[in-house]
Amino acid sequence: MASTEHRFPCDECGADLRFDPEQGQLVCDHCGYTAEMAQRSPRTGGIQELDFKHALDNLLPSQDFEETRVSKCPNCGAQIELDDATHAAECPFCATPVVTDTGAHRHIKPRGVLPFALTEGQARKSMTDWLGRLWFAPNGLQEYARKGRKMEGIYVPYWTYDADTKSSYRGERGVVYYETRTVMRDGKRVQEQVQKVRWYPASGRVARFFDDVLVLASRSLPKSYTDALEPWDLAALEPYRPEFLAGFRAEGYTVDLDEGYDEARRHMDRVIERDVRFDIGGDRQRVHDVQTQISDVTFKHILLPVWLAAYKYRGKTYRFVVNGRTGQVRGERPWSVWKITIAVVLGLIVAGGIGYLIAMSEGNV
C-alpha cells in the first residue's frame, strides 16, 4: 500500500494550500487563492463506527487502513506524520531534533476529525494570557513565548468507544439512625446523639449505553495536560477528510486499540458503580459484587486539534498545549526564583512593620 500524502496544490500557482480555521476553507498563502470545501455537517451521524471484535480479529477491510510516513522522536516517542519533502525536523512535543526515516506506518484510518477553529495567533494569545496570570512566572519566558517561533498545529489521535452494558449487583443499603446516650463531660452528665447505620441486603440490575468514551491514543504529552483541555465538542466532529489536515501535522497513535479499550472499560466500570450505588439508595451503600455483560462494542479513531509550543528557556524545556477549539491552556508551571525571593523579602518587611506597630501600640517601644 502506498504512503498517503496530504498535499493540495493551488490551482493558480501550484503552492501548497492550507486549511484556514477562520475561513473554514483551503487558502494559498502565496497568491491568495481560496478553494471552498463542502458544507460541514453539524452532526456526527455520518461518521461510521467500526466493530471492535472484528478489529481485534483482523477482519477489518483494507479500506479502513492507511499508510503514512512517520518519524519517531527519540526523546518523547511521538510519531509525527511528515511529507516526503521533509528530511529533518524538530519534535513539536519536546523540541528535540528529529531526522526522518523512510518507514511507513500502517494504522487504522481516522473516521472523524474535529477541525481547528482557532488560528495560531489566537492560540498564542491564549497561551501568553495564561502565562500572564501565573504568579512568579519568569518575565523572560512570557516575552519569549510572545515573540518566539510559531506554534505547531497538531492533530492528536484519540479512540472513542461505544458499548451497551447490563449489570447485576449484590450489596447493602445503609440507613442512618441516631441513639441518645449519657456521658460524663467536665464532671457533668450530658446527653449526646450517636450516629449509627442499620444495613439491609440489596440486589438488582442497572443498564447503560456508553457513547463516545474518549481515550487518548498518544503517549507524547502528559495525560494531565490533555485531560485539562476537555471538554471537546464532539458533536462538531466531521467525517474524516485529509483537506482538514492541510497545513497541519498529525500524530500517529501509539496506544493500540485494545489498550485503549482497557482504559475505556475502567471508565465504564466507575460509571456503572455510581449507577449501582444510586440504585441501592439509602444513606450509605456497600457494593459487594458487580457482574457486567457488555455487547455491541464499536469504536472509531478520531483526530482532535491542539496548538502546541515547546520552548527551551535557560536550559529547560517548557511545553504548552492549547485546545484548538476553545483556547483552553495547560502547560509546565514556570517559576521565577527572583520573583519568589523578592516576595519573601517583602513579606518579611511587612510582617516586621506590623510587629513594630503592635509593639508601639502596647507601649513596649
C-alpha positions as CSV (number, residue, x, y, z in Angstrom):
1,M,0.0,0.0,0.0
2,A,1.4,3.4,-0.9
3,S,2.0,6.0,1.7
4,T,-0.7,8.6,2.0
5,E,0.4,12.2,1.3
6,H,-1.9,15.0,2.3
7,R,-0.9,17.8,-0.1
8,F,-3.2,20.1,-2.0
9,P,-1.6,22.2,-4.7
10,C,-3.0,25.6,-5.6
11,D,-4.8,25.7,-8.9
12,E,-3.4,29.2,-9.6
13,C,0.3,28.9,-8.7
14,G,1.0,25.3,-7.6
15,A,2.0,26.2,-4.0
16,D,0.5,24.1,-1.2
17,L,-2.9,25.1,0.2
18,R,-3.6,25.0,3.9
19,F,-6.8,24.8,5.9
20,D,-7.7,28.1,7.4
21,P,-9.6,27.9,10.7
22,E,-11.2,31.3,10.3
23,Q,-12.5,30.9,6.8
24,G,-13.2,27.2,7.0
25,Q,-11.6,26.6,3.6
26,L,-8.3,25.9,1.9
27,V,-6.2,29.0,1.2
28,C,-3.0,29.7,-0.6
29,D,-0.6,32.0,1.3
30,H,1.4,32.6,-1.8
31,C,-1.2,34.0,-4.2
32,G,-4.3,34.4,-2.0
33,Y,-6.4,31.8,-3.9
34,T,-9.1,30.1,-1.9
35,A,-10.8,26.7,-2.5
36,E,-14.2,26.1,-0.9
37,M,-14.9,22.9,1.0
38,A,-18.1,21.1,1.1
39,Q,-20.6,22.3,3.7
40,R,-19.7,20.9,7.1
41,S,-22.2,18.6,8.8
42,P,-23.3,19.8,12.3
43,R,-23.8,16.2,13.5
44,T,-21.8,13.1,13.7
45,G,-24.5,10.9,12.2
46,G,-22.4,10.4,9.0
47,I,-19.4,9.0,10.9
48,Q,-19.4,5.2,10.8
49,E,-18.4,3.3,13.9
50,L,-16.3,0.1,13.4
51,D,-16.8,-3.3,15.1
52,F,-14.3,-3.7,17.9
53,K,-14.2,-7.5,17.8
54,H,-13.7,-7.5,14.0
55,A,-10.7,-5.2,14.5
56,L,-9.2,-7.5,17.2
57,D,-9.6,-10.5,14.9
58,N,-8.0,-8.6,11.9
59,L,-11.3,-8.7,10.0
60,L,-11.5,-5.0,9.1
61,P,-11.4,-4.4,5.3
62,S,-8.3,-2.9,3.7
63,Q,-10.1,0.5,3.1
64,D,-10.2,1.1,6.8
65,F,-6.4,1.3,6.9
66,E,-3.8,3.7,5.5
67,E,-0.1,4.1,5.5
68,T,1.7,7.3,6.4
69,R,5.3,8.3,6.6
70,V,6.1,8.9,10.2
71,S,9.2,9.7,12.3
72,K,9.5,8.7,15.9
73,C,11.0,11.2,18.4
74,P,13.9,9.6,20.3
75,N,13.1,11.7,23.4
76,C,9.3,11.6,23.9
77,G,8.3,8.8,21.5
78,A,5.9,10.9,19.4
79,Q,5.1,9.6,16.0
80,I,4.7,12.6,13.7
81,E,3.4,12.3,10.1
82,L,5.7,14.1,7.6
83,D,5.6,14.8,3.9
84,D,8.1,13.3,1.5
85,A,10.0,16.6,1.1
86,T,10.9,16.8,4.8
87,H,14.1,15.0,5.9
88,A,14.8,16.7,9.2
89,A,12.6,18.5,11.7
90,E,12.1,19.4,15.3
91,C,9.7,17.4,17.5
92,P,6.7,19.7,18.2
93,F,6.1,18.0,21.5
94,C,9.5,18.4,23.2
95,A,11.7,20.5,20.7
96,T,14.1,17.6,20.2
97,P,15.8,17.5,16.7
98,V,14.5,14.6,14.7
99,V,15.9,13.0,11.5
100,T,13.2,11.4,9.4
101,D,13.3,7.8,8.2
102,T,11.8,6.2,5.2
103,G,9.5,3.8,7.0
104,A,5.7,3.8,6.6
105,H,3.3,3.3,9.5
106,R,0.1,1.2,8.7
107,H,-2.7,2.2,11.0
108,I,-6.5,2.3,11.2
109,K,-7.7,5.3,9.3
110,P,-9.3,8.1,11.2
111,R,-13.1,8.1,10.9
112,G,-13.6,11.6,12.2
113,V,-11.8,14.9,12.7
114,L,-12.5,18.0,14.8
115,P,-11.2,20.9,12.6
116,F,-9.2,23.7,14.1
117,A,-11.3,26.7,15.0
118,L,-8.5,28.9,16.4
119,T,-5.7,30.4,14.3
120,E,-2.1,30.3,15.5
121,G,-2.3,34.0,16.6
122,Q,-5.4,33.3,18.7
123,A,-3.8,30.3,20.3
124,R,-0.7,32.2,21.1
125,K,-2.7,35.0,22.7
126,S,-4.5,32.4,24.9
127,M,-1.1,31.0,25.9
128,T,0.5,34.3,26.8
129,D,-2.6,35.4,28.6
130,W,-2.4,32.2,30.7
131,L,1.3,32.8,31.4
132,G,0.5,36.4,32.4
133,R,-2.0,35.2,35.1
134,L,0.6,32.9,36.7
135,W,2.3,34.5,39.7
136,F,6.0,34.1,39.9
137,A,6.3,33.1,36.2
138,P,9.6,34.4,34.6
139,N,9.0,37.6,32.6
140,G,11.6,36.5,30.1
141,L,9.7,33.3,29.4
142,Q,6.5,35.3,28.9
143,E,8.2,37.6,26.4
144,Y,10.0,34.7,24.7
145,A,6.7,32.9,24.3
146,R,5.0,36.1,23.0
147,K,7.7,36.8,20.3
148,G,9.1,33.3,19.8
149,R,8.7,30.9,16.9
150,K,5.3,29.9,15.6
151,M,3.2,27.3,17.5
152,E,2.6,24.0,15.8
153,G,-0.9,22.8,14.9
154,I,-1.1,19.1,15.7
155,Y,-4.0,16.7,15.3
156,V,-3.7,14.4,18.3
157,P,-5.1,10.8,18.0
158,Y,-7.9,9.6,20.2
159,W,-10.1,6.5,20.3
160,T,-13.8,6.6,21.1
161,Y,-15.7,3.5,22.3
162,D,-19.5,2.8,22.3
163,A,-20.9,-0.1,24.3
164,D,-24.2,-1.5,25.6
165,T,-23.9,-2.7,29.2
166,K,-26.2,-4.6,31.6
167,S,-25.0,-5.2,35.2
168,S,-26.3,-7.2,38.1
169,Y,-25.1,-6.4,41.6
170,R,-25.2,-7.5,45.2
171,G,-24.7,-5.1,48.1
172,E,-26.1,-3.5,51.2
173,R,-28.2,-0.4,51.8
174,G,-27.4,1.6,54.9
175,V,-29.9,3.6,56.8
176,V,-28.6,6.2,59.3
177,Y,-30.3,6.5,62.7
178,Y,-29.3,8.1,66.0
179,E,-29.2,6.8,69.6
180,T,-29.1,9.0,72.6
181,R,-26.6,8.2,75.3
182,T,-25.4,9.9,78.5
183,V,-21.8,10.6,79.1
184,M,-19.7,12.5,81.7
185,R,-18.1,15.7,80.4
186,D,-16.2,18.1,82.6
187,G,-17.7,16.4,85.7
188,K,-21.3,16.7,84.4
189,R,-23.7,14.2,82.8
190,V,-24.6,15.3,79.3
191,Q,-26.6,13.6,76.6
192,E,-25.4,13.3,73.0
193,Q,-26.6,11.9,69.8
194,V,-24.6,8.9,68.3
195,Q,-24.9,8.1,64.7
196,K,-25.3,4.5,63.7
197,V,-26.1,2.7,60.5
198,R,-28.5,-0.2,60.0
199,W,-27.6,-2.4,57.0
200,Y,-30.1,-4.2,54.7
201,P,-29.2,-6.6,51.8
202,A,-29.7,-5.2,48.4
203,S,-29.5,-6.5,44.8
204,G,-30.7,-5.5,41.4
205,R,-29.8,-4.7,37.8
206,V,-28.7,-1.5,36.1
207,A,-28.2,-0.8,32.4
208,R,-26.4,1.9,30.5
209,F,-25.4,2.6,26.9
210,F,-22.0,4.3,26.7
211,D,-21.5,6.7,23.7
212,D,-18.1,8.1,22.7
213,V,-16.0,7.2,25.7
214,L,-12.9,9.2,24.8
215,V,-9.4,7.7,25.3
216,L,-6.1,9.5,24.4
217,A,-4.2,7.4,21.9
218,S,-0.9,9.2,22.3
219,R,2.0,9.0,24.8
220,S,3.7,12.2,23.7
221,L,2.0,14.5,26.2
222,P,1.2,14.0,29.9
223,K,-2.4,12.8,30.3
224,S,-3.0,15.5,32.8
225,Y,-2.3,18.1,30.1
226,T,-4.8,16.6,27.6
227,D,-7.4,15.9,30.3
228,A,-7.2,19.6,31.2
229,L,-8.2,20.5,27.6
230,E,-11.6,18.9,27.9
231,P,-14.4,19.0,27.2
232,W,-14.2,18.6,23.5
233,D,-17.3,19.5,21.4
234,L,-17.5,16.0,19.8
235,A,-20.9,17.0,18.4
236,A,-19.0,19.0,15.8
237,L,-16.9,16.1,14.6
238,E,-16.6,15.9,10.8
239,P,-16.2,12.8,8.7
240,Y,-12.5,12.5,8.1
241,R,-11.2,14.3,5.0
242,P,-7.5,14.9,4.5
243,E,-8.2,18.6,3.5
244,F,-8.7,19.4,7.2
245,L,-5.0,18.3,7.8
246,A,-3.6,20.6,5.1
247,G,-1.0,22.9,6.7
248,F,-1.1,20.9,10.0
249,R,0.7,17.9,11.3
250,A,-1.0,14.7,12.5
251,E,0.4,12.3,15.2
252,G,0.1,8.6,14.6
253,Y,-1.5,6.7,17.5
254,T,0.9,4.9,19.9
255,V,-1.8,3.5,22.2
256,D,-3.2,0.4,20.5
257,L,-6.9,-0.3,20.1
258,D,-7.1,-3.0,22.8
259,E,-5.0,-1.0,25.2
260,G,-7.3,2.0,24.7
261,Y,-10.3,-0.2,25.3
262,D,-8.9,-1.3,28.7
263,E,-8.9,2.3,29.8
264,A,-12.4,2.9,28.4
265,R,-13.6,-0.1,30.3
266,R,-12.2,1.2,33.6
267,H,-14.1,4.4,33.0
268,M,-17.3,2.4,32.3
269,D,-16.8,0.4,35.5
270,R,-16.6,3.6,37.5
271,V,-19.8,4.9,36.0
272,I,-21.5,1.6,36.5
273,E,-20.6,1.6,40.2
274,R,-22.1,5.0,40.6
275,D,-25.2,3.8,38.9
276,V,-25.3,0.8,41.3
277,R,-24.9,3.0,44.4
278,F,-27.7,5.2,43.2
279,D,-29.9,2.2,42.6
280,I,-29.2,0.8,46.0
281,G,-30.3,4.1,47.6
282,G,-30.3,4.7,51.3
283,D,-27.8,6.9,53.2
284,R,-24.9,4.5,52.7
285,Q,-24.0,1.8,50.2
286,R,-21.8,-1.2,50.2
287,V,-21.1,-2.9,46.8
288,H,-20.0,-6.5,47.2
289,D,-20.2,-7.7,43.6
290,V,-21.0,-6.4,40.1
291,Q,-21.3,-8.6,37.1
292,T,-21.4,-6.7,33.8
293,Q,-22.4,-8.1,30.4
294,I,-21.1,-5.8,27.6
295,S,-22.2,-6.1,24.0
296,D,-22.2,-4.2,20.7
297,V,-18.8,-2.6,21.3
298,T,-17.8,-0.3,18.5
299,F,-15.0,2.3,18.1
300,K,-13.6,4.9,15.9
301,H,-10.2,6.6,15.5
302,I,-10.5,10.4,15.6
303,L,-8.2,13.4,15.4
304,L,-8.6,16.4,17.8
305,P,-6.9,19.8,17.3
306,V,-4.1,21.0,19.6
307,W,-1.8,24.0,19.3
308,L,1.5,23.1,20.8
309,A,4.5,25.2,21.8
310,A,7.8,23.7,23.2
311,Y,10.3,26.4,24.3
312,K,13.8,25.8,25.5
313,Y,14.4,28.6,28.0
314,R,17.6,28.8,30.1
315,G,18.3,25.1,29.6
316,K,14.8,23.9,30.4
317,T,12.1,22.8,28.0
318,Y,8.6,24.3,28.7
319,R,5.6,22.7,26.9
320,F,2.2,24.4,26.5
321,V,-0.9,23.0,24.8
322,V,-3.9,24.9,23.7
323,N,-7.3,23.4,22.8
324,G,-7.6,24.3,19.1
325,R,-11.4,24.9,19.5
326,T,-11.8,26.6,22.9
327,G,-8.4,28.2,23.7
328,Q,-8.1,26.2,27.0
329,V,-4.4,26.2,28.0
330,R,-2.3,23.8,30.0
331,G,1.5,23.5,30.4
332,E,4.5,23.3,32.7
333,R,4.3,25.7,35.6
334,P,7.3,28.0,35.3
335,W,8.8,29.7,38.4
336,S,11.0,32.8,38.8
337,V,13.5,32.4,41.6
338,W,13.9,36.2,41.7
339,K,10.2,36.9,42.0
340,I,9.8,34.4,44.8
341,T,12.8,35.8,46.6
342,I,11.5,39.4,46.3
343,A,8.0,38.3,47.5
344,V,9.6,36.6,50.6
345,V,11.7,39.6,51.4
346,L,8.7,41.9,51.0
347,G,6.6,39.6,53.2
348,L,9.2,39.7,56.0
349,I,9.4,43.5,55.8
350,V,5.6,43.8,56.0
351,A,5.5,41.3,58.9
352,G,8.2,43.2,60.7
353,G,6.4,46.5,60.2
354,I,3.2,45.1,61.6
355,G,5.0,43.7,64.6
356,Y,6.7,47.1,65.2
357,L,3.3,48.9,65.1
358,I,1.8,46.4,67.5
359,A,4.7,46.8,69.9
360,M,4.3,50.6,69.8
361,S,0.6,50.5,70.5
362,E,1.3,48.4,73.6
363,G,3.9,50.8,74.8
364,N,6.8,48.4,74.5
365,V,8.9,50.6,72.3
